Amino acid sequence: MRVRWILALGCACALALPCRVAAQAGRTLPSNVAVGAGELRLTYLGNAGWEITDGRTVVLVDPFISLFAYARRDSTAGSPPRRTEAAQAALMDSVLTPDTAGIDRRVRRADFILITHGHADHMLDAPYIARRTGAVIVGHETAANLARAYEIPDSLLITVRGGEDYEFGAFSLKVIPNIHTALREKRYYNTPLAGAAPRGLKAPLRFRDFVEGGNLAYLLRIAGHQVLIMGSMNYIEREMDGLRPDVALVGANAQRRHIHDYTGRLMRALGRPRLVIPTHADAAGAPAAQAAAAENARAFTAEVMAASPTTRVVIPKWFEPILVPAPR
């Protein structure tokens, strides 16, 4: 099964580039760096995946380490997806399995896993990680039902709908109603991947089983910081208006261009965050996509700078931690 199914979702549009950041906003460090009081360490896992830790609690977002294994298996990665009906049907019926060896190398601990929506490039690895680490999966009912297909017990599932604001002691989590990127020339909701996953699914699951099931963003308050977490290139402006994150993980691949004044409206709604890091914006390991990805990263940075000149933008590199200092 090839990485082409990843590209079919419109995910691979921007490149992981060396970080551009001043010391007061964040800096990249070795992977084993300790986290001091009030600091945060954010590590990009590729696609829309992140590890966020204050040194005590480890929160994962949409982990998809299997991406890299799929990319290595397909020398044609980055080529346009085939569009024949037969090819699309074969894609939808492909059985997906997580790269457990790759996950074991990259994920050593997790306490919580936040899922923005149920597509495979956000949800595939979460059940394996939860089973191995005991992490609690937070997400829509679709995410919970997909996890149940892998026999994840309800004790490791917190189902949310958007609007919740939960206290966990070490951190708090505001769940933000959201909408998915306008894929397929704004006809996204005409596709089967926009549905909801029922109870009763049994693994192994096919590509067609990993449906969106609704979309969420999150505001993670931890170690004195507020981190906005997005997993797609769209948002509900009234839900973002008035939030004041000091760190914003913004969905930034080229699909954002389907949304009117995407970056400008978001920066203004959020009060021009101090630090913006694009997410869901790498090239998914696809060699043929690298040039377009680099150009997209530059364009997104320029959009942020035009709307919010005081904001720092970091273009993350895979598995290279970014340290955010304690709030002043």
VOPAGU-2260 file (C-alpha; in pm, 1 decimal, decimal comma):
REM VOPAGU-2260
SITE   aa  ch    i         X         Y         Z
SITE  MET   A    0       0,0       0,0       0,0
SITE  ARG   A    1     152,8     321,9    -116,2
SITE  VAL   A    2     193,5     670,3      20,5
SITE  ARG   A    3     -31,2     789,1    -264,1
SITE  TRP   A    4    -329,2     747,6     -29,5
SITE  ILE   A    5    -177,5    1015,1     193,2
SITE  LEU   A    6    -153,1    1255,8     -95,8
SITE  ALA   A    7    -510,8    1178,3    -195,5
SITE  LEU   A    8    -622,5    1362,0     116,5
SITE  GLY   A    9    -438,7    1673,4       0,6
SITE  CYS   A   10    -204,4    1659,9     298,3
SITE  ALA   A   11     140,8    1701,5     148,6
SITE  CYS   A   12     197,4    2061,1      51,2
SITE  ALA   A   13     487,8    2216,5     243,9
SITE  LEU   A   14     842,9    2137,0     347,7
SITE  ALA   A   15    1012,5    2100,5     684,1
SITE  LEU   A   16    1281,6    2368,6     670,2
SITE  PRO   A   17    1546,6    2488,1     915,6
SITE  CYS   A   18    1392,2    2689,6    1197,1
SITE  ARG   A   19    1387,3    3068,8    1184,1
SITE  VAL   A   20    1332,8    3195,4    1533,0
SITE  ALA   A   21    1469,8    3440,5    1785,6
SITE  ALA   A   22    1568,4    3316,2    2129,1
SITE  GLN   A   23    1280,5    3491,2    2302,8
SITE  ALA   A   24    1017,7    3302,0    2098,8
SITE  GLY   A   25    1161,6    2950,8    2081,0
SITE  ARG   A   26    1472,4    2760,0    1978,4
SITE  THR   A   27    1555,7    2416,8    1848,3
SITE  LEU   A   28    1752,9    2181,3    2067,4
SITE  PRO   A   29    1877,3    1821,3    2089,2
SITE  SER   A   30    1600,2    1566,9    2134,1
SITE  ASN   A   31    1700,1    1481,6    2492,3
SITE  VAL   A   32    1696,4    1839,2    2623,0
SITE  ALA   A   33    1552,4    1882,4    2971,9
SITE  VAL   A   34    1253,4    2108,3    3020,1
SITE  GLY   A   35    1281,5    2372,2    3288,6
SITE  ALA   A   36    1006,0    2527,0    3498,7
SITE  GLY   A   37     757,3    2712,9    3280,7
SITE  GLU   A   38     915,4    2589,7    2959,3
SITE  LEU   A   39     755,7    2379,6    2687,1
SITE  ARG   A   40     920,4    2138,2    2445,6
SITE  LEU   A   41     737,2    2088,5    2117,5
SITE  THR   A   42     859,4    1817,4    1880,8
SITE  TYR   A   43     722,6    1784,9    1528,9
SITE  LEU   A   44     630,1    1427,5    1436,4
SITE  GLY   A   45     547,0    1498,7    1072,5
SITE  ASN   A   46     212,6    1562,6     901,7
SITE  ALA   A   47     -10,0    1710,8    1179,1
SITE  GLY   A   48     167,5    1524,1    1459,3
SITE  TRP   A   49     324,7    1678,7    1769,3
SITE  GLU   A   50     466,8    1587,4    2106,3
SITE  ILE   A   51     415,5    1863,6    2364,1
SITE  THR   A   52     562,1    1836,3    2713,3
SITE  ASP   A   53     634,2    2052,0    3015,0
SITE  GLY   A   54     872,8    1784,3    3146,1
SITE  ARG   A   55     600,3    1616,4    3351,5
SITE  THR   A   56     307,9    1549,2    3117,9
SITE  VAL   A   57     343,3    1432,3    2757,6
SITE  VAL   A   58      62,2    1524,0    2518,6
SITE  LEU   A   59      61,8    1389,9    2163,0
SITE  VAL   A   60    -138,4    1544,1    1881,0
SITE  ASP   A   61    -247,4    1338,7    1576,0
SITE  PRO   A   62      63,1    1115,0    1582,6
SITE  PHE   A   63     131,9     952,8    1245,2
SITE  ILE   A   64     482,3     809,8    1256,6
SITE  SER   A   65     376,6     545,0    1003,3
SITE  LEU   A   66     388,1     817,9     740,7
SITE  PHE   A   67     762,1     775,8     701,1
SITE  ALA   A   68     743,8     400,8     648,5
SITE  TYR   A   69     478,2     439,6     380,0
SITE  ALA   A   70     684,9     708,3     207,3
SITE  ARG   A   71     995,3     486,2     200,0
SITE  ARG   A   72     798,4     206,9      33,8
SITE  ASP   A   73     683,9     415,9    -260,6
SITE  SER   A   74     944,9     559,5    -496,1
SITE  THR   A   75     665,8     746,5    -678,8
SITE  ALA   A   76     563,3     942,5    -368,4
SITE  GLY   A   77     466,7    1295,1    -460,3
SITE  SER   A   78     315,9    1206,8    -797,1
SITE  PRO   A   79     -48,7    1305,2    -848,0
SITE  PRO   A   80    -297,4    1045,2    -726,5
SITE  ARG   A   81    -464,6     832,0    -990,9
SITE  ARG   A   82    -820,4     941,2   -1056,4
SITE  THR   A   83    -982,9     644,6   -1228,0
SITE  GLU   A   84   -1280,1     491,8   -1049,5
SITE  ALA   A   85   -1104,7     155,1   -1027,1
SITE  ALA   A   86    -795,7     311,0    -870,8
SITE  GLN   A   87   -1006,7     509,0    -624,4
SITE  ALA   A   88   -1196,7     196,6    -522,2
SITE  ALA   A   89    -870,9       6,6    -471,5
SITE  LEU   A   90    -738,2     291,7    -260,5
SITE  MET   A   91   -1047,2     296,3     -40,0
SITE  ASP   A   92   -1027,7     -79,9      14,7
SITE  SER   A   93    -657,0     -77,8     110,3
SITE  VAL   A   94    -593,5    -222,1     455,9
SITE  LEU   A   95    -384,4       7,2     674,7
SITE  THR   A   96    -145,0    -106,9     944,1
SITE  PRO   A   97      69,5     111,8    1170,1
SITE  ASP   A   98     448,2      94,8    1151,9
SITE  THR   A   99     495,7     -31,4    1507,2
SITE  ALA   A  100     876,0     -43,5    1484,7
SITE  GLY   A  101     891,2     317,6    1371,8
SITE  ILE   A  102     649,1     425,7    1641,2
SITE  ASP   A  103     851,9     246,3    1909,0
SITE  ARG   A  104    1164,8     435,5    1800,2
SITE  ARG   A  105     999,6     775,7    1816,4
SITE  VAL   A  106     736,3     756,0    2091,2
SITE  ARG   A  107     862,7     644,8    2429,0
SITE  ARG   A  108     595,0     792,3    2650,9
SITE  ALA   A  109     251,9     951,8    2621,0
SITE  ASP   A  110      -9,3    1051,9    2875,9
SITE  PHE   A  111    -276,7    1193,2    2643,4
SITE  ILE   A  112    -337,1    1180,9    2267,6
SITE  LEU   A  113    -545,6    1460,4    2114,9
SITE  ILE   A  114    -717,2    1368,7    1788,0
SITE  THR   A  115    -846,2    1650,0    1566,9
SITE  HIS   A  116   -1037,6    1415,6    1332,0
SITE  GLY   A  117   -1056,2    1054,8    1221,4
SITE  HIS   A  118    -868,7    1046,0     890,6
SITE  ALA   A  119    -595,0     784,2     874,6
SITE  ASP   A  120    -313,9    1040,1     867,4
SITE  HIS   A  121    -435,2    1161,2    1208,6
SITE  MET   A  122    -576,2     848,5    1371,9
SITE  LEU   A  123    -398,8     537,2    1241,4
SITE  ASP   A  124    -118,8     522,7    1500,5
SITE  ALA   A  125    -314,2     640,9    1806,3
SITE  PRO   A  126    -462,6     305,2    1914,3
SITE  TYR   A  127    -124,2     131,4    1908,8
SITE  ILE   A  128      34,8     414,7    2107,3
SITE  ALA   A  129    -249,3     413,7    2361,4
SITE  ARG   A  130    -223,0      39,1    2409,7
SITE  ARG   A  131     155,1      50,7    2456,2
SITE  THR   A  132     178,4     360,7    2677,2
SITE  GLY   A  133    -160,2     372,5    2851,9
SITE  ALA   A  134    -227,6     716,8    2704,9
SITE  VAL   A  135    -583,5     847,8    2704,2
SITE  ILE   A  136    -724,9     932,1    2359,9
SITE  VAL   A  137    -932,8    1250,9    2342,0
SITE  GLY   A  138   -1149,7    1301,9    2033,2
SITE  HIS   A  139   -1488,6    1286,1    1865,4
SITE  GLU   A  140   -1707,3     974,2    1879,0
SITE  THR   A  141   -1556,7     866,7    1547,0
SITE  ALA   A  142   -1207,2     868,4    1699,4
SITE  ALA   A  143   -1338,0     665,9    1992,4
SITE  ASN   A  144   -1505,8     411,5    1763,8
SITE  LEU   A  145   -1192,7     375,0    1552,7
SITE  ALA   A  146    -993,3     316,2    1871,5
SITE  ARG   A  147   -1249,1      60,9    1991,0
SITE  ALA   A  148   -1194,3    -128,8    1664,7
SITE  TYR   A  149    -842,9    -196,7    1800,3
SITE  GLU   A  150    -987,3    -302,5    2137,4
SITE  ILE   A  151    -887,7      13,5    2322,6
SITE  PRO   A  152   -1098,1      13,3    2642,5
SITE  ASP   A  153   -1334,8     295,8    2729,1
SITE  SER   A  154   -1113,3     375,9    3028,2
SITE  LEU   A  155    -859,7     513,8    2777,7
SITE  LEU   A  156   -1114,9     716,8    2579,8
SITE  ILE   A  157   -1255,5    1064,4    2644,3
SITE  THR   A  158   -1520,5    1152,3    2387,8
SITE  VAL   A  159   -1581,3    1522,2    2320,3
SITE  ARG   A  160   -1799,5    1721,6    2082,3
SITE  GLY   A  161   -1651,5    2072,6    2099,2
SITE  GLY   A  162   -1727,4    2331,8    2365,9
SITE  GLU   A  163   -1586,6    2134,1    2660,1
SITE  ASP   A  164   -1327,7    2300,6    2881,6
SITE  TYR   A  165   -1175,7    2032,8    3104,0
SITE  GLU   A  166    -934,8    2056,4    3395,1
SITE  PHE   A  167    -674,8    1777,9    3423,3
SITE  GLY   A  168    -460,8    1917,6    3705,1
SITE  ALA   A  169    -129,7    1937,0    3520,4
SITE  PHE   A  170    -304,6    2113,2    3231,1
SITE  SER   A  171    -645,9    2222,5    3108,3
SITE  LEU   A  172    -797,9    2166,3    2765,8
SITE  LYS   A  173   -1053,1    2374,5    2580,5
SITE  VAL   A  174   -1214,3    2176,7    2296,0
SITE  ILE   A  175   -1294,9    2402,0    2000,6
SITE  PRO   A  176   -1556,3    2317,3    1734,5
SITE  ASN   A  177   -1392,2    2327,3    1394,7
SITE  ILE   A  178   -1439,4    2237,5    1027,9
SITE  HIS   A  179   -1223,5    2043,7     784,4
SITE  THR   A  180   -1018,1    2181,0     499,2
SITE  ALA   A  181   -1210,9    2247,1     178,8
SITE  LEU   A  182   -1052,1    1967,3     -23,4
SITE  ARG   A  183   -1141,0    1858,7    -379,8
SITE  GLU   A  184   -1220,1    2205,8    -511,0
SITE  LYS   A  185   -1451,4    2274,5    -216,2
SITE  ARG   A  186   -1649,7    1952,7    -269,7
SITE  TYR   A  187   -1502,0    1776,2      29,8
SITE  TYR   A  188   -1835,8    1683,2     184,7
SITE  ASN   A  189   -1934,2    1494,8    -133,3
SITE  THR   A  190   -1676,0    1225,6     -49,8
SITE  PRO   A  191   -1714,5     917,2     172,9
SITE  LEU   A  192   -1428,1    1030,0     397,6
SITE  ALA   A  193   -1646,7    1307,8     540,2
SITE  GLY   A  194   -1879,2    1068,7     723,3
SITE  ALA   A  195   -1881,9     924,0    1074,7
SITE  ALA   A  196   -1748,1     589,2    1196,9
SITE  PRO   A  197   -2000,9     360,9    1367,1
SITE  ARG   A  198   -1948,2     139,1    1668,4
SITE  GLY   A  199   -1872,0    -222,0    1595,0
SITE  LEU   A  200   -1579,2    -182,4    1356,5
SITE  LYS   A  201   -1308,5    -446,4    1388,1
SITE  ALA   A  202    -942,6    -406,3    1296,0
SITE  PRO   A  203    -763,4    -429,9    1063,1
SITE  LEU   A  204    -935,0    -128,7     911,6
SITE  ARG   A  205    -939,2      -9,9     553,6
SITE  PHE   A  206    -866,0     337,7     426,6
SITE  ARG   A  207   -1240,1     398,2     380,7
SITE  ASP   A  208   -1302,4     330,5     751,3
SITE  PHE   A  209   -1095,3     630,6     864,2
SITE  VAL   A  210   -1359,1     896,9     809,8
SITE  GLU   A  211   -1346,3    1248,1     949,7
SITE  GLY   A  212   -1631,0    1221,9    1198,5
SITE  GLY   A  213   -1625,0    1592,9    1276,2
SITE  ASN   A  214   -1332,8    1824,6    1331,3
SITE  LEU   A  215   -1182,5    1977,0    1644,7
SITE  ALA   A  216    -917,0    2226,2    1743,5
SITE  TYR   A  217    -778,2    2250,7    2096,0
SITE  LEU   A  218    -645,3    2515,0    2332,0
SITE  LEU   A  219    -394,9    2344,3    2561,3
SITE  ARG   A  220    -306,5    2541,0    2874,8
SITE  ILE   A  221       8,6    2400,1    3027,5
SITE  ALA   A  222     307,8    2536,3    3225,0
SITE  GLY   A  223     169,4    2890,4    3200,6
SITE  HIS   A  224     138,5    2870,2    2821,4
SITE  GLN   A  225    -163,0    2856,6    2593,4
SITE  VAL   A  226    -110,4    2646,9    2280,9
SITE  LEU   A  227    -363,9    2653,2    1997,7
SITE  ILE   A  228    -368,1    2321,6    1812,4
SITE  MET   A  229    -514,8    2284,6    1462,8
SITE  GLY   A  230    -519,7    1970,3    1249,3
SITE  SER   A  231    -655,1    2102,5     919,7
SITE  MET   A  232    -661,7    2413,7     705,5
SITE  ASN   A  233    -988,8    2567,5     817,7
SITE  TYR   A  234   -1155,5    2713,1    1124,9
SITE  ILE   A  235   -1474,1    2873,8    1254,1
SITE  GLU   A  236   -1375,3    3235,9    1305,5
SITE  ARG   A  237   -1615,8    3304,0    1592,0
SITE  GLU   A  238   -1466,8    3007,7    1782,5
SITE  MET   A  239   -1114,9    3148,5    1741,6
SITE  ASP   A  240   -1205,6    3509,9    1814,3
SITE  GLY   A  241   -1085,2    3613,2    2159,5
SITE  LEU   A  242    -848,5    3321,2    2215,0
SITE  ARG   A  243    -503,6    3446,0    2310,4
SITE  PRO   A  244    -250,2    3165,2    2262,1
SITE  ASP   A  245     116,7    3249,1    2290,4
SITE  VAL   A  246     190,3    2950,5    2062,2
SITE  ALA   A  247     -29,1    2862,7    1762,3
SITE  LEU   A  248      13,2    2541,1    1562,1
SITE  VAL   A  249    -162,1    2651,3    1244,5
SITE  GLY   A  250    -272,3    2419,3     965,4
SITE  ALA   A  251     -73,5    2561,2     677,1
SITE  ASN   A  252     -62,9    2348,8     364,4
SITE  ALA   A  253    -171,9    2489,9      30,2
SITE  GLN   A  254    -534,8    2391,6      81,4
SITE  ARG   A  255    -565,3    2703,4     298,3
SITE  ARG   A  256    -589,0    2899,9     -27,5
SITE  HIS   A  257    -948,1    2779,6     -65,0
SITE  ILE   A  258   -1034,6    2985,7     245,0
SITE  HIS   A  259   -1087,6    3362,0     218,6
SITE  ASP   A  260    -803,5    3557,3     387,4
SITE  TYR   A  261    -720,1    3243,4     584,4
SITE  THR   A  262    -404,7    3359,7     758,4
SITE  GLY   A  263    -497,4    3723,3     809,3
SITE  ARG   A  264    -837,3    3654,6     966,2
SITE  LEU   A  265    -687,1    3391,2    1195,0
SITE  MET   A  266    -401,2    3611,5    1314,7
SITE  ARG   A  267    -641,2    3894,7    1395,2
SITE  ALA   A  268    -889,5    3666,0    1571,2
SITE  LEU   A  269    -611,9    3524,6    1789,4
SITE  GLY   A  270    -472,0    3865,4    1884,6
SITE  ARG   A  271    -154,0    3811,8    1678,3
SITE  PRO   A  272      18,3    3525,9    1863,7
SITE  ARG   A  273     376,6    3560,5    1972,6
SITE  LEU   A  274     485,9    3235,0    1803,5
SITE  VAL   A  275     329,2    3058,8    1503,4
SITE  ILE   A  276     441,4    2715,5    1387,1
SITE  PRO   A  277     287,3    2568,4    1070,5
SITE  THR   A  278     151,8    2217,1    1100,5
SITE  HIS   A  279      15,4    1965,4     849,6
SITE  ALA   A  280     244,6    2139,3     604,0
SITE  ASP   A  281     536,6    1905,6     529,3
SITE  ALA   A  282     588,8    1707,2     210,0
SITE  ALA   A  283     514,9    1370,6     370,1
SITE  GLY   A  284     856,9    1238,3     271,8
SITE  ALA   A  285     769,4    1278,0     -96,0
SITE  PRO   A  286    1077,4    1381,6    -300,0
SITE  ALA   A  287     877,7    1515,3    -593,4
SITE  ALA   A  288     683,2    1751,4    -368,1
SITE  GLN   A  289     977,5    1925,9    -202,2
SITE  ALA   A  290    1007,2    2231,7    -429,0
SITE  ALA   A  291     636,8    2312,5    -407,5
SITE  ALA   A  292     649,1    2250,7     -35,2
SITE  ALA   A  293     933,8    2496,0      16,9
SITE  GLU   A  294     752,1    2763,5    -179,1
SITE  ASN   A  295     436,5    2706,9      24,1
SITE  ALA   A  296     631,9    2744,8     349,7
SITE  ARG   A  297     772,3    3076,7     230,8
SITE  ALA   A  298     428,7    3196,8     122,0
SITE  PHE   A  299     267,4    3106,8     454,3
SITE  THR   A  300     542,8    3285,1     647,3
SITE  ALA   A  301     489,8    3596,6     436,0
SITE  GLU   A  302     116,0    3584,8     505,0
SITE  VAL   A  303     175,9    3571,4     880,1
SITE  MET   A  304     425,5    3856,5     865,3
SITE  ALA   A  305     185,7    4073,7     664,6
SITE  ALA   A  306     -96,5    4022,6     914,4
SITE  SER   A  307     112,8    4018,2    1231,8
SITE  PRO   A  308     462,6    4167,9    1194,8
SITE  THR   A  309     555,0    4102,0    1558,9
SITE  THR   A  310     484,2    3727,5    1533,9
SITE  ARG   A  311     775,6    3484,8    1508,7
SITE  VAL   A  312     736,5    3196,1    1264,2
SITE  VAL   A  313     918,1    2865,3    1309,4
SITE  ILE   A  314     918,9    2613,8    1023,4
SITE  PRO   A  315     972,6    2288,3    1215,4
SITE  LYS   A  316    1201,1    2002,4    1126,1
SITE  TRP   A  317    1099,1    1643,1    1187,1
SITE  PHE   A  318    1182,4    1524,2    1541,4
SITE  GLU   A  319    1387,1    1836,3    1627,3
SITE  PRO   A  320    1247,3    1985,0    1950,5
SITE  ILE   A  321    1156,0    2350,9    1982,4
SITE  LEU   A  322    1192,2    2496,1    2332,0
SITE  VAL   A  323     947,6    2769,4    2428,2
SITE  PRO   A  324    1076,3    2965,2    2729,2
SITE  ALA   A  325     875,9    3037,2    3042,3
SITE  PRO   A  326     624,0    3320,9    3007,5
SITE  ARG   A  327     750,6    3659,8    3114,4
